[in-house]
């Protein structure tokens, strides 16, 4: 599966940044809900393991999900229970190594295989795409905190597709009905090509950089902090609350609260 290799490469890119940070940086709070970089890596590593269990050990996956539900324990607290014994450097090394193992496993899997999950079953392709999206989205707070502008690659097309596929989900998770068909997307890929989705329209349209569309649907940026050109009431409404990830409805970050900090001299 191409998505497995894309997940591998996105993880390697993030690992390269994390490994370069000065000692102690991983314990500093980021702009994302005060999470530290250690919190971010622990979260990614825990759910990479859960995704791996989907294919390698579904019973262990079910046991973890049952424990979380039975104890009603907050997600981050459970992640800390499972992985909190690792020092930051150990955690980073284990996360990076295990991601390679997970990528290998999914690369050899049937993309259409149905896998158990916390919610409805999903395909193997959807599972590893979700891991790519999470790595990219949570990686944003690391890049922002480090003062590094990320160099994106065309593998973010997977996230664009996820954003498109969850147009209806954005409304369903809020108990709402979409106010109209999905707007026309005309996005510029990192390589310079053009990606389009939806029926051509001049009255309901979103234009701009694909990476900024990804930032909005993953809620790492408020639409006001991007240069996306948004035309039409449906497009405006969608971009005000787009959510490509599962779970309860989440509001996007307030305007001006998520940005890449100015790098400081070492």
DRENNU-74534 format. One line per 10 residues: their letters; for each residue x, y negated, z negated of N, C-alpha, C. Coordinates in pm, whole numbers. Layout:
// DRENNU-74534
A	X Y Z X Y Z X Y Z; ...
//
This chain:
// DRENNU-74534
XXXXXXXXXX	83 120 0 0 0 0 87 -125 0; 59 -211 93 132 -337 101 120 -416 -29; 2 -408 -92 -21 -484 -216 73 -440 -329; 111 -313 -329 204 -265 -433 340 -330 -416; 386 -343 -292 514 -409 -267 505 -558 -297; 391 -618 -266 373 -760 -297 377 -783 -448; 314 -692 -524 319 -700 -670 463 -688 -719; 538 -595 -661 678 -576 -699 758 -705 -677; 743 -764 -560 821 -882 -526 783 -1003 -612; 654 -1018 -643 612 -1129 -728 667 -1112 -869
XXXXXXXXXX	668 -988 -917 724 -961 -1050 874 -989 -1052; 944 -947 -948 1087 -972 -943 1118 -1122 -942; 1037 -1198 -869 1059 -1343 -864 1040 -1404 -1003; 933 -1364 -1072 908 -1417 -1206 1016 -1372 -1302; 1059 -1247 -1291 1164 -1198 -1379 1293 -1277 -1359; 1324 -1310 -1234 1444 -1389 -1210 1441 -1523 -1282; 1324 -1584 -1286 1311 -1711 -1358 1323 -1690 -1508; 1247 -1594 -1562 1246 -1571 -1707 1386 -1535 -1756; 1456 -1452 -1680 1590 -1409 -1721 1690 -1524 -1723; 1660 -1632 -1651 1752 -1745 -1644 1729 -1849 -1753
XXXXXXXXXX	1622 -1834 -1830 1587 -1936 -1929 1682 -1934 -2048; 1700 -2050 -2107 1788 -2061 -2224 1728 -1986 -2342; 1813 -1934 -2432 1764 -1864 -2551 1665 -1951 -2629; 1559 -1890 -2673 1458 -1961 -2751 1345 -2018 -2669; 1365 -2032 -2536 1261 -2089 -2451 1136 -2003 -2452; 1153 -1872 -2461 1037 -1781 -2456 946 -1797 -2577; 994 -1863 -2682 912 -1883 -2802 841 -2018 -2802; 859 -2097 -2697 796 -2228 -2690 657 -2218 -2630; 560 -2294 -2680 425 -2289 -2624 420 -2351 -2485; 343 -2288 -2398 324 -2342 -2263 194 -2423 -2259
XXXXXXXXXX	161 -2475 -2142 38 -2553 -2125 -86 -2464 -2124; -69 -2333 -2113 -183 -2242 -2107 -223 -2196 -2247; -316 -2268 -2306 -375 -2231 -2435 -270 -2212 -2545; -154 -2273 -2529 -50 -2260 -2629 23 -2127 -2626; -4 -2042 -2527 67 -1915 -2518 215 -1943 -2499; 298 -1863 -2564 441 -1869 -2536 471 -1783 -2414; 592 -1797 -2362 631 -1711 -2250 635 -1566 -2294; 672 -1541 -2419 667 -1404 -2471 524 -1351 -2469; 427 -1434 -2507 286 -1392 -2499 248 -1355 -2357; 294 -1436 -2261 262 -1412 -2120 318 -1278 -2075
XXXXXXXXXX	446 -1254 -2103 510 -1131 -2057 449 -1009 -2128; 418 -1023 -2255 354 -912 -2328 218 -878 -2265; 141 -982 -2231 10 -962 -2170 24 -891 -2035; 118 -938 -1954 138 -875 -1823 183 -730 -1837; 275 -707 -1928 328 -572 -1946 220 -477 -1997; 140 -521 -2092 35 -434 -2147 -62 -391 -2038; -108 -487 -1957 -209 -452 -1857 -149 -384 -1734; -19 -404 -1709 48 -321 -1609 47 -175 -1654; 70 -154 -1783 66 -18 -1837 -74 41 -1825; -176 -40 -1855 -312 11 -1845 -346 48 -1701
XXXXXXXXXX	-301 -34 -1606 -324 -3 -1465 -253 126 -1425; -131 145 -1476 -56 267 -1448 -133 388 -1501; -192 376 -1620 -271 485 -1677 -392 520 -1591; -443 422 -1515 -556 452 -1427 -524 570 -1336; -399 576 -1290 -356 683 -1199 -287 798 -1272; -207 765 -1373 -122 867 -1435 -185 936 -1554; -272 867 -1628 -328 923 -1752 -459 854 -1788; -567 884 -1713 -695 816 -1739 -747 835 -1881; -713 946 -1945 -761 968 -2082 -697 870 -2179; -568 840 -2161 -502 743 -2247 -560 604 -2223
XXXXXXXXXX	-587 571 -2099 -652 444 -2068 -785 435 -2142; -866 540 -2133 -997 540 -2198 -983 526 -2349; -881 588 -2407 -861 580 -2552 -828 437 -2594; -744 369 -2517 -710 230 -2549 -834 141 -2537; -909 157 -2431 -1028 74 -2412 -1131 100 -2521; -1143 225 -2564 -1237 260 -2671 -1194 197 -2802; -1064 200 -2831 -1014 140 -2954 -1040 -11 -2957; -1016 -76 -2844 -1037 -220 -2838 -1184 -255 -2860; -1272 -175 -2800 -1416 -200 -2814 -1465 -166 -2953; -1419 -54 -3006 -1466 -7 -3137 -1424 -102 -3248
XXXXXXXXXX	-1303 -151 -3241 -1249 -238 -3346 -1281 -385 -3321; -1333 -413 -3203 -1364 -551 -3165 -1244 -642 -3190; -1126 -592 -3158 -1003 -665 -3184 -975 -757 -3066; -934 -881 -3091 -901 -971 -2980 -790 -912 -2893; -799 -940 -2765 -705 -883 -2668 -560 -909 -2705; -528 -1034 -2736 -388 -1065 -2766 -340 -997 -2893; -429 -979 -2989 -391 -911 -3113 -360 -764 -3084; -441 -702 -2999 -417 -561 -2964 -287 -547 -2885; -264 -641 -2794 -139 -638 -2718 -19 -649 -2812; -30 -735 -2913 79 -752 -3010 98 -626 -3093
XXXXXXXXXX	-13 -558 -3128 -2 -432 -3201 80 -330 -3123; 52 -323 -2993 115 -222 -2909 259 -255 -2872; 289 -384 -2856 419 -422 -2802 496 -523 -2886; 439 -561 -3000 500 -664 -3082 632 -625 -3145; 664 -495 -3143 791 -450 -3201 911 -484 -3113; 884 -522 -2989 993 -552 -2897 1039 -696 -2911; 1167 -717 -2924 1223 -851 -2923 1205 -910 -2783; 1202 -1044 -2770 1178 -1103 -2640 1262 -1046 -2526; 1391 -1033 -2549 1478 -982 -2442 1444 -838 -2407; 1413 -758 -2509 1373 -618 -2486 1243 -612 -2409
XXXXXXXXXX	1148 -697 -2447 1018 -701 -2381 1033 -735 -2234; 1112 -838 -2205 1132 -881 -2066 1193 -768 -1984; 1293 -701 -2040 1359 -592 -1968 1262 -476 -1944; 1184 -441 -2046 1090 -329 -2031 980 -363 -1932; 929 -486 -1938 825 -530 -1844 875 -520 -1700; 995 -572 -1675 1048 -573 -1539 1071 -431 -1488; 1125 -343 -1572 1151 -206 -1531 1022 -129 -1507; 925 -148 -1597 800 -74 -1583 721 -119 -1461; 729 -247 -1427 659 -296 -1308 708 -224 -1183; 837 -191 -1178 889 -115 -1066 825 23 -1060
XXXXXXXXXX	810 85 -1178 747 217 -1185 601 211 -1140; 531 108 -1186 391 92 -1147 378 67 -997; 467 -15 -943 463 -41 -799 486 86 -719; 581 169 -764 607 296 -696 484 385 -698; 418 392 -813 301 479 -827 188 433 -735; 160 305 -734 50 255 -651 85 259 -503; 213 244 -469 253 248 -329 220 384 -267; 223 488 -348 198 624 -299 52 667 -314; -31 581 -372 -171 618 -400 -260 594 -279; -373 663 -278 -477 639 -178 -540 503 -210
XXXXXXXXXX	-532 406 -122 -587 273 -151 -735 276 -189; -808 377 -138 -952 383 -161 -990 464 -285; -892 524 -352 -921 606 -471 -995 522 -575; -1101 579 -632 -1179 508 -733 -1117 534 -870; -1090 427 -942 -1021 435 -1070 -1106 378 -1182; -1101 443 -1297 -1173 395 -1415 -1113 265 -1464; -1197 178 -1521 -1147 53 -1577 -1239 7 -1688; -1209 -105 -1750 -1290 -155 -1861 -1432 -186 -1814; -1444 -238 -1692 -1574 -264 -1634 -1606 -155 -1534; -1669 -190 -1422 -1698 -91 -1318 -1569 -32 -1262
XXXXXXXXXX	-1581 90 -1208 -1466 150 -1140 -1419 57 -1028; -1294 70 -993 -1238 -11 -884 -1149 76 -797; -1117 28 -679 -1026 101 -592 -883 78 -638; -795 168 -597 -653 151 -631 -599 22 -570; -643 -11 -449 -598 -135 -388 -643 -257 -469; -767 -255 -517 -817 -367 -598 -740 -378 -728; -704 -264 -786 -632 -265 -914 -496 -331 -900; -417 -290 -802 -283 -346 -790 -289 -490 -739; -393 -524 -663 -412 -663 -622 -439 -750 -744; -517 -698 -838 -545 -771 -961 -416 -792 -1042
XXXXXXXXXX	-328 -691 -1041 -201 -707 -1113 -114 -813 -1045; -115 -817 -913 -43 -921 -841 -98 -1058 -877; -232 -1070 -875 -295 -1198 -907 -260 -1243 -1048; -268 -1151 -1144 -237 -1186 -1283 -91 -1229 -1297; -2 -1158 -1231 140 -1193 -1238 164 -1332 -1180; 102 -1359 -1066 118 -1489 -1003 55 -1600 -1088; -67 -1575 -1137 -139 -1679 -1212 -72 -1707 -1346; -42 -1603 -1423 24 -1627 -1552 168 -1672 -1533; 226 -1635 -1420 359 -1685 -1391 361 -1836 -1376; 247 -1895 -1337 244 -2039 -1315 280 -2116 -1441
XXXXXXXXXX	230 -2069 -1558 264 -2143 -1680 413 -2133 -1713; 476 -2026 -1667 620 -2013 -1690 696 -2110 -1599; 660 -2112 -1472 722 -2207 -1379 699 -2350 -1427; 576 -2380 -1468 545 -2516 -1514 630 -2553 -1634; 641 -2461 -1731 716 -2490 -1853 864 -2507 -1824; 915 -2429 -1729 1058 -2435 -1696 1092 -2553 -1608; 988 -2621 -1554 1014 -2734 -1466 1062 -2691 -1329; 1014 -2575 -1285 1055 -2519 -1156 935 -2514 -1063; 947 -2573 -945 842 -2563 -843 858 -2429 -773; 755 -2347 -782 764 -2212 -727 768 -2215 -574
XXXXXXXXXX	852 -2132 -517 853 -2113 -372 762 -1995 -342; 648 -2023 -283 551 -1918 -255 582 -1847 -124; 525 -1728 -111 541 -1646 8 402 -1602 56; 397 -1546 175 267 -1510 232 197 -1397 157; 263 -1337 60 193 -1236 -21 79 -1296 -101; 74 -1429 -115 -40 -1489 -184 -168 -1477 -102; -157 -1427 21 -279 -1404 100 -373 -1309 25; -315 -1216 -50 -397 -1126 -132 -484 -1205 -230; -429 -1312 -286 -502 -1392 -385 -607 -1477 -315; -574 -1527 -197 -676 -1598 -118 -795 -1507 -92
XXXXXXXXXX	-767 -1384 -49 -875 -1288 -22 -956 -1260 -147; -887 -1247 -260 -958 -1225 -386 -1046 -1344 -420; -996 -1464 -396 -1076 -1584 -420 -1200 -1586 -333; -1185 -1548 -208 -1299 -1543 -115 -1400 -1437 -161; -1348 -1320 -196 -1438 -1209 -235 -1512 -1235 -364; -1463 -1328 -447 -1528 -1357 -575 -1606 -1487 -572; -1637 -1537 -453 -1724 -1655 -443 -1854 -1630 -518; -1920 -1517 -489 -2045 -1486 -557 -2025 -1457 -705; -1912 -1397 -741 -1884 -1364 -880 -1875 -1488 -967; -1818 -1594 -913 -1808 -1720 -987 -1945 -1761 -1041
XXXXXXXXXX	-2048 -1740 -960 -2184 -1777 -1001 -2250 -1668 -1085; -2228 -1542 -1047 -2291 -1432 -1119 -2250 -1429 -1265; -2122 -1454 -1293 -2076 -1449 -1432 -2132 -1563 -1516; -2189 -1664 -1447 -2253 -1776 -1516 -2406 -1765 -1513; -2457 -1653 -1460 -2600 -1636 -1450 -2663 -1729 -1349; -2586 -1768 -1246 -2634 -1862 -1146 -2638 -1797 -1008; -2704 -1863 -917 -2710 -1821 -778 -2628 -1920 -695; -2545 -1872 -604 -2469 -1966 -520 -2563 -2064 -451; -2527 -2191 -447 -2615 -2291 -387 -2620 -2287 -235; -2545 -2195 -175 -2543 -2182 -30 -2436 -2083 11
XXXXXXXXXX	-2420 -2059 140 -2316 -1968 187 -2177 -2020 150; -2081 -1927 148 -1945 -1968 117 -1894 -2068 220; -1832 -2175 175 -1780 -2276 268 -1671 -2221 360; -1644 -2291 463 -1537 -2259 557 -1403 -2295 494; -1310 -2201 495 -1175 -2226 444 -1079 -2236 561; -997 -2339 560 -890 -2355 659 -764 -2387 579; -682 -2285 558 -569 -2296 466 -436 -2276 537; -338 -2352 494 -203 -2341 549 -122 -2244 465; -74 -2137 528 5 -2036 459 144 -2090 426; 212 -2029 327 349 -2071 297 441 -2067 419
XXXXXXXXXX	416 -1973 511 500 -1961 630 463 -2062 737; 354 -2137 716 313 -2239 811 195 -2201 898; 153 -2074 895 37 -2030 973 -93 -2081 912; -202 -2051 979 -334 -2092 932 -418 -1970 899; -477 -1971 781 -569 -1865 738 -709 -1924 730; -805 -1860 793 -942 -1910 789 -1036 -1803 734; -1138 -1848 665 -1243 -1761 612 -1376 -1834 622; -1483 -1756 636 -1615 -1815 642 -1649 -1867 780; -1775 -1900 797 -1821 -1953 925 -1767 -2094 947; -1726 -2125 1070 -1677 -2261 1098 -1781 -2366 1058
XXXXXXXXXX	-1736 -2470 993 -1827 -2575 948 -1748 -2703 924; -1806 -2815 961 -1748 -2945 930 -1813 -3007 808; -1927 -2949 765 -2001 -3008 652 -1979 -2934 521; -1934 -2809 527 -1898 -2732 407 -1762 -2670 435; -1659 -2733 381 -1524 -2697 425 -1421 -2728 315; -1320 -2643 306 -1206 -2664 215 -1080 -2649 298; -997 -2752 298 -875 -2752 379 -755 -2786 292; -642 -2725 326 -519 -2760 255 -428 -2641 239; -336 -2652 145 -237 -2546 121 -302 -2425 56; -268 -2307 107 -321 -2183 49 -282 -2170 -98
XXXXXXXXXX	-161 -2213 -132 -117 -2199 -271 -202 -2284 -365; -250 -2400 -316 -335 -2483 -402 -474 -2421 -416; -524 -2358 -311 -650 -2285 -324 -633 -2174 -427; -522 -2102 -422 -496 -1995 -520 -490 -2052 -662; -428 -2168 -677 -420 -2230 -810 -559 -2262 -865; -649 -2304 -777 -784 -2339 -823 -863 -2214 -860; -862 -2111 -774 -944 -1993 -803 -890 -1912 -921; -759 -1924 -948 -703 -1857 -1067 -706 -1947 -1189; -757 -2068 -1173 -769 -2166 -1281 -634 -2201 -1345; -534 -2219 -1260 -407 -2272 -1310 -393 -2422 -1279
XXXXXXXXXX	-490 -2473 -1202 -496 -2616 -1174 -642 -2659 -1164; -670 -2781 -1206 -798 -2844 -1179 -797 -2891 -1034; -910 -2883 -967 -917 -2925 -827 -868 -3069 -810; -889 -3153 -914 -847 -3293 -906 -695 -3308 -900; -623 -3204 -941 -477 -3210 -942 -415 -3146 -818; -497 -3123 -716 -447 -3069 -590 -475 -3168 -478; -421 -3138 -361 -447 -3219 -243 -545 -3153 -147; -619 -3053 -197 -719 -2988 -113 -826 -3089 -71; -865 -3083 54 -974 -3167 104 -1102 -3085 95; -1194 -3129 12 -1317 -3056 -14 -1435 -3136 41
XXXXXXXXXX	-1510 -3075 133 -1622 -3142 198 -1750 -3063 174; -1855 -3130 125 -1985 -3066 110 -2018 -3031 -34; -2148 -3029 -69 -2189 -3002 -207 -2158 -2860 -254; -2171 -2761 -166 -2141 -2623 -207 -1992 -2608 -234; -1910 -2659 -142 -1765 -2652 -160 -1723 -2724 -288; -1783 -2839 -312 -1748 -2917 -432 -1787 -2843 -558; -1905 -2783 -558 -1951 -2709 -676 -1863 -2587 -702; -1832 -2512 -596 -1749 -2393 -611 -1611 -2429 -666; -1548 -2528 -610 -1414 -2565 -654 -1412 -2623 -795; -1527 -2664 -846 -1532 -2717 -982 -1530 -2608 -1087
XXXXXXXXXX	-1552 -2481 -1045 -1560 -2372 -1144 -1518 -2237 -1089; -1449 -2235 -976 -1408 -2108 -914 -1334 -2020 -1014; -1362 -1889 -1007 -1302 -1794 -1102 -1288 -1660 -1032; -1165 -1621 -1002 -1144 -1497 -928 -1111 -1379 -1020; -1112 -1400 -1150 -1079 -1293 -1244 -1204 -1249 -1319; -1201 -1128 -1371 -1316 -1070 -1441 -1332 -1131 -1580; -1444 -1100 -1642 -1468 -1145 -1779 -1571 -1255 -1786; -1585 -1311 -1905 -1682 -1417 -1928 -1645 -1540 -1847; -1743 -1628 -1822 -1711 -1750 -1747 -1613 -1837 -1822; -1516 -1888 -1748 -1416 -1976 -1805 -1417 -2109 -1729
XXXXXXXXXX	-1406 -2219 -1800 -1395 -2347 -1730 -1252 -2365 -1682; -1231 -2439 -1574 -1095 -2467 -1530 -1026 -2559 -1630; -894 -2570 -1623 -825 -2664 -1712 -870 -2806 -1683; -869 -2890 -1783 -904 -3030 -1762 -802 -3095 -1669; -848 -3191 -1594 -759 -3261 -1500 -639 -3319 -1574; -523 -3301 -1516 -402 -3358 -1572 -335 -3277 -1681; -390 -3160 -1715 -333 -3083 -1826 -241 -2969 -1783; -242 -2936 -1655 -154 -2829 -1605 -69 -2886 -1491; 61 -2888 -1510 150 -2947 -1412 290 -2892 -1434; 375 -2905 -1334 514 -2864 -1348 592 -2974 -1416
XXXXXX	646 -2944 -1533 719 -3044 -1609 844 -3088 -1532; 891 -3208 -1561 1016 -3251 -1502 1129 -3173 -1566; 1212 -3115 -1482 1324 -3037 -1533 1419 -3125 -1613; 1468 -3071 -1720 1565 -3145 -1803 1704 -3089 -1779; 1801 -3174 -1792 1941 -3130 -1770 1981 -3035 -1881; 2058 -2930 -1850 2102 -2834 -1952 2198 -2899 -2051
//
